[in-house]
């Protein structure tokens, strides 16, 4: 089975990163993972333990490479960019260092929408290549072409595990193997246990646990969604239960119709050609990608005509589907295209100039990650105020317009960026109510209420200190101290029932800037007073509430009562 890595990046981020890298590194003869890590971090395109820039580099710095967040982040990008044909190994002897490719430079220098070229790069991914000598699989497949065909042949809808059992585990040039794969998946449908057993058997045969196999679907799904070939839908018909499935779009069907009859040049056929024909195929493949992406190719029109004529007996006059930068070593590609990379200054970015802060990093590990994986319906019975209804209707309208949960969260987060206490306090109470907590807020100016909001529980009430974005964008040390005071006063006055071991919360728009100082203070307060203090930002609360409203997925509520330190929840 193809092993797609599991990066957490989207199309827009990938484009932003390659542009940043090229701007900083294009004058170098080559660039290393350290070069990439420094540029990405200093451009604030990655964070480590809540910090960006040089602070992220310092917090990541450790002698153990696998524990270095900055290096691992750079390696993730490098592997995706190499797969897309934007970077390639500088030497034939090792994967690193790297240089930019001809196609990668076009992406990096694009000034407008480059989604069409991105789509060509995704279609260019095939196996095997000269750049994947160490791969642990032997499938011969142009995966995304095969995946689009599989969607169509299976009625337009697939579950993600069918990708693993299907196009990720087949040689698509063998028509009999492909048809057997289609029949196999059809034989599984209608019985979810049958699918589950087949998937577990696949994991055992690969010597892997089911979860890592499942993770191998994340990148191909993300790439297909970025190209607008597929979309997520809820479906009960495939396996008799509601599953989050994938459905091919009209554009996905149209894309397959355009490429299905192209001459699909793979590595073995390329290697069987004479050198002159290989050079012609490299030029034709590269220029065809750019032409289909909308680039003006008039400057090389005569060369395209000559190469087309030379290769006509092989291609049969069909358009060529072949991405040289993703398939062939750079020396051959550069020779055919008539340019030379790997020239310029030596690499000069180093991580060892950023002092290691391992001790500080251990303190910062106080951030909890809450997963949204528990089926749950919104507690709308608590939504009785006009502010509650306004928020609820806003989310319903956005979802009704086809917006996904992540987009809804992002847009709402931006919408409340300048909210005052009058808007922000009721919002926080509404979000907790959607999660099933009986939460009420204090009106601004109400001097009788010590806390800004309270979760009223029969035995474990939780006071909440709230900072609106117009008060402070990032939660401060002061907010943490006030959260502690709220707990002390609540236990003293006994206006609501609680116990010393129940948390007290600080909620704001952004997490604190000085996270190390905040986490130390929370730890000191716990040691001195014995009280837990939890810190939550607006985006996490929005993610929790919107996930419940739109996706019917919540979190383990017991974690809130004992929350200590910072929490992150995202869709």
C-alpha positions in Angstrom: 0.0 0.0 0.0 1.2 3.5 -0.8 2.4 5.3 2.4 1.4 8.9 2.1 2.8 11.0 5.0 0.5 12.7 7.4 1.2 16.4 7.2 -1.2 19.0 8.6 -1.0 21.6 5.8 -3.5 23.0 3.4 -3.1 24.3 -0.1 -2.8 28.0 0.9 -0.2 27.2 3.6 1.8 25.1 1.1 1.9 28.0 -1.4 2.8 30.5 1.3 5.7 28.4 2.6 7.2 27.6 -0.9 7.1 31.4 -1.7 8.8 32.2 1.6 11.5 29.5 1.1 12.3 30.6 -2.4 12.5 34.3 -1.5 15.0 33.5 1.2 17.0 30.6 -0.3 17.0 30.9 -4.1 20.5 32.4 -4.2 22.0 29.3 -2.4 23.5 26.4 -4.2 21.3 24.1 -2.2 19.3 24.3 1.0 19.1 22.0 4.0 16.4 21.1 6.5 18.0 23.6 8.9 17.7 26.3 6.2 14.1 25.5 5.8 13.4 25.3 9.5 14.9 28.7 10.2 13.1 30.4 7.3 9.7 28.9 8.1 10.0 29.7 11.8 11.3 33.3 11.3 8.6 33.9 8.8 6.1 32.9 11.6 4.8 30.0 9.4 5.2 27.6 12.3 4.8 27.6 16.0 6.3 25.6 18.8 4.6 25.4 22.2 2.7 28.6 21.4 5.6 30.6 20.2 6.7 31.7 16.7 9.9 33.1 15.2 13.2 32.7 17.0 11.4 31.7 20.2 10.0 28.7 18.4 13.5 27.8 17.2 14.9 28.0 20.7 12.1 25.9 22.2 12.5 23.3 19.4 16.3 23.0 19.7 17.5 19.7 21.0 20.2 17.3 20.0 17.6 14.6 19.3 16.4 15.4 15.7 13.1 13.5 16.1 12.2 15.8 19.1 13.1 19.0 17.2 9.8 20.5 16.2 11.3 23.0 13.8 13.3 20.3 11.9 10.3 17.9 11.8 8.1 20.6 10.5 10.6 21.5 7.8 10.9 17.8 6.9 7.2 17.4 6.5 7.1 20.3 4.1 10.1 19.0 2.2 8.5 15.6 1.7 5.2 17.1 0.4 7.1 19.6 -1.8 9.2 16.8 -3.3 6.1 14.8 -4.0 4.6 17.8 -5.8 7.8 18.3 -7.8 8.7 21.7 -6.3 12.0 20.6 -4.7 14.3 17.8 -5.5 17.5 16.3 -4.1 20.7 18.2 -4.8 22.6 14.9 -5.1 21.8 11.5 -6.4 23.3 9.9 -3.3 20.9 11.3 -0.6 17.5 12.9 -0.1 19.0 16.1 1.4 20.1 18.8 0.8 17.6 20.0 -1.9 17.2 22.5 -4.8 14.1 24.1 -6.3 12.8 22.7 -9.5 11.7 24.5 -12.7 8.0 23.9 -11.7 8.7 24.8 -8.1 10.1 28.2 -9.2 6.9 28.8 -11.2 4.8 28.2 -8.1 7.0 30.3 -5.9 7.0 33.2 -8.3 3.3 33.1 -9.1 1.5 36.4 -8.3 -2.1 35.3 -8.6 -4.0 32.1 -8.3 -1.8 29.1 -9.1 -4.4 26.4 -8.3 -4.4 25.1 -11.9 -0.6 24.5 -11.7 -1.1 22.9 -8.3 -3.7 20.6 -9.8 -1.2 19.6 -12.5 1.4 18.8 -9.8 -1.1 16.6 -7.9 -1.9 14.7 -11.2 1.8 14.3 -11.8 2.3 12.2 -8.7 3.1 8.6 -9.7 5.0 5.6 -8.4 7.7 4.5 -8.7 10.1 7.3 -9.4 13.9 7.8 -9.4 13.4 9.9 -6.3 11.8 7.1 -4.2 14.5 4.5 -4.1 13.9 3.8 -0.4 10.1 3.4 -0.6 8.6 0.5 1.3 5.9 -0.4 -1.3 5.9 -1.7 -4.8 2.6 -0.4 -6.3 2.9 1.0 -9.8 0.2 3.6 -10.0 -0.6 7.2 -10.9 -2.6 7.4 -7.7 -4.9 10.4 -8.2 -5.9 9.5 -11.8 -6.7 6.0 -10.4 -8.5 7.4 -7.4 -10.8 9.6 -9.6 -11.6 6.6 -11.8 -12.3 4.5 -8.7 -14.8 7.1 -7.4 -16.6 7.1 -10.7 -16.7 3.3 -11.0 -18.0 3.0 -7.4 -20.9 5.4 -7.9 -19.2 8.6 -7.0 -18.9 7.9 -3.2 -16.2 6.2 -1.1 -15.3 5.8 2.5 -11.7 6.7 3.3 -10.7 3.1 4.2 -11.7 2.1 0.7 -8.9 4.3 -0.6 -6.4 2.1 1.3 -8.0 -1.1 0.2 -8.4 0.2 -3.4 -6.4 2.7 -5.4 -3.6 2.8 -2.7 -3.1 -0.9 -3.1 -3.3 -1.6 -6.8 -1.2 -1.5 -10.0 -3.4 0.6 -12.2 -1.7 -0.3 -15.4 -2.9 -3.9 -14.9 -6.6 -3.7 -15.9 -7.5 -7.1 -14.5 -6.0 -6.1 -11.1 -8.0 -2.8 -11.2 -11.3 -4.5 -12.0 -10.7 -7.1 -9.2 -10.1 -4.2 -6.8 -13.4 -2.6 -7.8 -15.3 -5.9 -7.3 -13.6 -6.5 -3.9 -14.7 -3.1 -2.6 -18.2 -3.7 -3.9 -18.3 -7.0 -2.1 -17.5 -5.3 1.2 -20.3 -2.8 0.9 -23.5 -3.2 2.9 -21.7 -4.7 5.9 -19.5 -2.3 8.0 -18.0 -5.2 10.0 -16.9 -6.7 6.7 -15.1 -3.5 5.8 -13.6 -3.2 9.3 -12.2 -6.8 9.1 -10.8 -6.2 5.7 -9.1 -3.0 6.9 -7.7 -4.7 9.9 -6.4 -7.5 7.8 -4.6 -4.9 5.6 -3.0 -3.3 8.6 -1.7 -6.7 9.8 -0.3 -7.5 6.3 1.6 -4.2 6.4 2.9 -4.8 9.9 1.1 -1.6 11.0 -1.5 -0.6 13.5 -4.9 0.4 12.0 -4.5 4.1 13.1 -1.3 4.7 11.1 -2.9 3.1 8.1 -5.9 5.4 8.5 -3.6 8.4 8.8 -2.1 7.5 5.3 -5.4 8.8 3.9 -5.2 12.3 5.3 -2.7 13.7 2.7 -4.4 12.3 -0.4 -7.8 13.4 0.8 -6.5 16.9 1.6 -4.9 17.1 -1.9 -8.1 16.0 -3.6 -10.1 18.5 -1.6 -7.6 21.3 -2.4 -8.1 20.5 -6.1 -11.9 20.5 -5.6 -12.2 16.9 -6.9 -14.0 15.6 -3.8 -16.1 16.8 -0.9 -17.2 15.4 2.4 -20.7 14.2 2.9 -22.7 12.1 5.5 -23.8 8.8 4.0 -25.7 5.8 5.4 -26.2 3.8 2.2 -22.7 2.3 1.8 -22.4 0.4 5.1 -25.7 0.7 6.9 -24.5 3.4 9.3 -23.9 7.1 9.1 -20.3 7.7 8.0 -18.4 10.7 6.9 -17.7 9.8 3.3 -16.2 11.4 0.2 -18.0 12.3 -2.9 -16.5 13.2 -6.3 -17.4 16.6 -7.6 -18.4 17.7 -11.1 -14.9 19.1 -11.4 -13.4 15.8 -10.3 -15.4 14.0 -13.0 -14.4 16.6 -15.6 -10.7 16.3 -14.6 -10.7 12.5 -15.1 -12.4 12.8 -18.5 -9.7 15.2 -19.6 -6.8 12.9 -18.5 -8.1 9.4 -19.0 -7.1 9.2 -22.7 -3.7 11.1 -22.4 -0.5 9.2 -23.0 0.5 8.4 -19.5 4.3 8.1 -19.4 5.6 6.1 -16.4 9.2 5.6 -15.3 9.8 2.2 -16.9 8.6 3.4 -20.3 10.7 6.6 -20.0 13.9 4.6 -19.2 13.4 2.4 -22.3 13.7 5.5 -24.6 16.9 6.7 -26.2 18.4 9.8 -24.6 17.2 12.3 -27.3 13.6 11.1 -27.0 13.9 11.2 -23.2 14.9 14.9 -23.4 12.0 15.6 -25.7 9.6 13.9 -23.3 11.0 15.9 -20.4 10.3 19.2 -22.3 6.9 18.1 -23.5 5.9 16.9 -20.1 7.0 20.1 -18.4 5.6 22.5 -21.0 2.3 20.6 -21.2 1.8 21.0 -17.4 2.4 24.8 -17.7 0.2 25.1 -20.8 -2.7 23.3 -19.1 -2.2 25.6 -16.1 -2.8 28.6 -18.3 0.8 29.8 -18.9 1.8 31.5 -22.2 4.1 29.0 -23.9 4.6 31.0 -27.2 8.3 31.5 -26.3 8.9 27.7 -26.7 6.2 27.0 -29.3 8.7 25.9 -31.9 10.4 23.5 -29.5 7.1 22.1 -28.4 6.1 21.4 -32.1 9.5 19.7 -32.8 9.3 17.6 -29.7 5.7 16.7 -30.3 6.6 15.5 -33.8 9.6 13.5 -32.5 7.5 11.7 -29.9 4.3 11.2 -32.0 5.0 7.6 -32.8 5.1 6.9 -29.1 2.3 9.1 -27.9 0.0 8.3 -30.8 -0.6 12.0 -31.1 -2.2 12.1 -27.7 -1.5 14.8 -25.1 1.2 13.8 -22.6 0.7 13.2 -18.9 4.1 13.2 -17.4 5.8 15.3 -14.7 9.6 15.1 -15.1 10.4 17.0 -11.9 8.4 14.5 -9.9 9.8 11.4 -11.6 13.3 12.0 -12.9 16.6 13.1 -11.2 17.3 16.8 -11.6 20.4 16.5 -13.7 18.5 15.0 -16.6 15.6 17.4 -16.3 17.9 20.4 -16.2 19.9 19.2 -19.2 16.8 18.8 -21.3 15.3 22.2 -20.2 18.6 23.9 -20.7 19.2 25.4 -17.3 21.3 24.6 -14.2 20.3 24.7 -10.5 22.7 24.1 -7.7 24.7 27.2 -8.3 25.3 30.1 -5.8 26.3 30.6 -2.3 26.7 27.8 0.3 24.0 27.0 2.8 24.2 29.3 5.8 21.3 28.8 8.2 22.0 26.8 11.3 19.8 25.8 14.3 22.7 25.5 16.8 22.9 29.3 17.1 19.6 29.2 18.9 20.2 28.1 22.5 18.4 25.0 23.5 15.6 25.5 26.1 14.7 21.9 27.0 13.8 22.8 30.6 11.5 25.5 29.5 10.0 23.2 26.9 9.1 20.7 29.6 7.2 23.4 31.4 5.3 24.3 28.3 4.1 20.7 27.8 1.2 21.8 30.1 -1.0 22.3 27.1 -3.8 19.7 26.8 -5.3 18.6 23.5 -9.0 17.9 23.5 -10.2 15.7 20.7 -13.7 16.1 19.2 -14.6 12.4 18.9 -17.6 11.8 21.1 -21.1 11.8 19.5 -23.1 14.6 21.0 -26.2 16.7 20.3 -26.3 20.4 21.2 -27.9 21.3 24.5 -30.3 23.8 23.0 -32.7 23.7 26.0 -30.2 26.0 27.8 -30.3 28.5 25.0 -33.0 30.8 26.3 -31.6 34.3 25.8 -31.7 36.5 22.7 -27.9 36.3 22.5 -28.0 32.5 22.5 -30.5 32.5 19.6 -28.5 35.1 17.6 -25.4 32.9 17.7 -27.4 29.7 17.0 -29.1 31.2 14.0 -25.8 32.6 12.7 -24.2 29.1 12.8 -27.3 27.4 11.2 -27.3 29.9 8.4 -23.5 29.5 7.7 -23.9 25.7 7.7 -27.0 25.9 5.5 -24.9 27.8 3.0 -22.6 24.8 2.7 -19.7 26.1 4.9 -17.7 23.5 6.7 -17.2 23.6 10.4 -13.6 24.8 10.2 -14.6 27.7 7.9 -17.4 28.6 10.3 -15.1 28.7 13.2 -12.5 30.8 11.3 -15.1 33.3 10.2 -16.7 33.6 13.6 -13.3 34.0 15.2 -12.6 37.0 12.9 -16.1 38.4 13.4 -15.6 38.6 17.2 -12.1 40.1 17.0 -13.2 43.5 18.2 -16.0 42.4 20.5 -16.5 44.4 23.7 -17.5 43.0 27.1 -21.2 43.6 26.2 -20.9 41.1 23.3 -18.1 38.8 24.5 -19.4 37.8 27.9 -22.8 36.6 26.6 -20.9 34.8 23.7 -18.7 32.8 26.1 -21.8 31.8 28.2 -23.6 30.7 25.0 -20.7 28.5 23.9 -20.5 26.8 27.3 -24.3 26.3 27.2 -24.1 24.6 23.8 -21.6 22.2 25.4 -24.1 21.3 28.0 -23.0 23.5 30.9 -25.5 25.7 32.7 -23.6 29.0 32.3 -24.6 32.5 33.1 -22.7 35.8 32.7 -22.5 39.0 34.6 -23.5 42.3 33.0 -20.7 44.8 32.6 -20.9 47.2 35.6 -22.5 44.7 37.9 -20.2 45.2 40.9 -21.9 42.6 43.0 -20.7 39.8 40.8 -17.0 38.9 41.5 -16.6 36.7 38.4 -17.6 37.4 34.8 -19.5 34.1 34.3 -20.2 31.0 36.3 -21.0 27.4 35.4 -23.7 26.5 37.8 -23.4 22.8 38.8 -25.1 21.0 41.7 -21.7 20.1 43.2 -18.9 21.4 41.0 -19.5 25.0 39.9 -16.8 26.8 38.0 -16.1 30.5 38.1 -14.9 32.1 34.8 -12.7 35.2 34.4 -13.3 36.6 30.9 -11.1 39.1 28.9 -12.8 40.5 25.8 -10.5 41.3 22.8 -11.0 45.0 23.4 -9.7 44.6 27.0 -6.7 42.5 26.0 -6.1 40.4 22.8 -3.9 37.9 24.7 -4.8 36.6 28.1 -2.4 38.1 30.7 -0.9 37.2 34.0 -3.5 39.5 35.6 -6.3 37.3 34.2 -4.7 34.2 35.8 -4.4 36.0 39.2 -8.1 37.0 38.9 -9.1 33.5 38.1 -7.4 32.4 41.4 -9.1 35.1 43.3 -12.5 34.0 41.9 -11.9 30.5 43.2 -10.9 31.7 46.7 -14.0 34.0 46.9 -16.4 31.4 45.6 -15.2 28.9 48.3 -15.4 31.6 51.0 -18.8 33.0 50.1 -20.4 29.7 49.0 -22.8 31.4 46.7 -22.5 28.4 44.4 -21.6 24.9 45.4 -18.1 23.7 44.4 -15.1 21.9 45.9 -11.4 22.8 46.1 -10.4 20.3 43.5 -12.6 21.8 40.7 -10.9 24.1 38.3 -11.3 27.9 37.9 -11.2 29.3 34.4 -9.6 32.2 32.5 -11.1 32.7 29.0 -9.9 35.1 26.3 -9.6 35.8 22.6 -6.0 34.5 22.3 -3.9 32.3 24.5 -1.2 34.2 26.6 1.8 35.5 24.7 4.1 34.6 27.6 3.0 31.0 27.9 6.1 29.9 29.8 5.5 32.5 32.5 1.8 31.7 32.7 2.3 28.0 33.0 4.9 28.6 35.7 2.4 30.8 37.6 -0.4 28.2 37.3 2.0 25.6 38.7 3.1 27.9 41.5 -0.6 28.6 42.4 -1.3 24.9 42.5 1.7 24.2 44.8 0.8 27.1 47.1 -3.0 27.1 47.2 -3.8 23.7 45.8 -6.2 25.1 43.2 -6.3 24.2 39.5 -6.5 27.1 36.9 -7.5 26.3 33.4 -7.0 28.6 30.4 -9.1 28.5 27.2 -9.1 30.7 24.1 -12.0 31.7 21.9 -11.1 29.6 18.9 -11.0 26.4 21.1 -14.5 27.3 22.5 -15.8 28.0 19.0 -14.4 24.7 17.7 -16.1 22.8 20.6 -19.5 24.5 20.1 -19.6 24.4 16.3 -18.5 20.8 16.2 -21.4 19.9 18.4 -23.9 22.0 16.5 -22.8 21.1 12.9 -21.0 17.7 13.2 -22.7 16.2 16.2 -19.3 15.6 17.8 -18.2 16.7 21.3 -15.5 16.1 23.9 -15.1 14.5 27.3 -16.8 17.0 29.5 -15.2 15.6 32.7 -11.9 17.1 31.5 -13.3 20.6 32.1 -13.9 20.1 35.8 -10.2 19.2 36.4 -8.6 21.4 33.7 -5.2 22.6 34.8 -3.1 24.7 32.4 -3.8 25.5 28.8 -6.1 23.6 26.5 -6.3 23.4 22.7 -9.3 22.1 20.7 -9.6 22.5 17.0 -11.7 21.1 14.1 
